[in-house]
C-alpha cells in the first residue's frame, strides 16, 4: 500500500496566493512540496518512522517558537512575526521530512 501522505503536497499550491496578495505568510505553504517525494514509500515501519520524525518537528517548533516569541517580546518588533511564523511552519515540515528520510534510510 502506498503512503497517502503525499496528498499533503497539494497544499503547496496555496503558496501561489503570494503572487496575488504579496503577503509573505503564504510562502510557508512551500514546506508541503516535499511531501510529494514520499509517494513511493510503502513500509511497515513507515508509521513508526513518521512518529519519530514528528517528534523531531515538535521539538523544533517548541525551541524555535519559544526563542522567537522571546525575541519578539524583547524587541517589540511585530514586523518579524510573519517571518517567524513562516520559518516555524515551513521549518517544522522540513525537519519532519528530513528526519523521515533519515529514519527510512537507516532502517531502525
Secondary structure, 3 states (H helix, E strand, C coil): CCCHHHHHHHHHHHHHHHHHHCCHHHHHHHHHHHHHHHCCCCCCCHHHHHHHHHHHHHHHHHHHHHHHHHHHHHHCCCCHHHHHHHHHHHHHHHHHHHHHHHHHHHCC
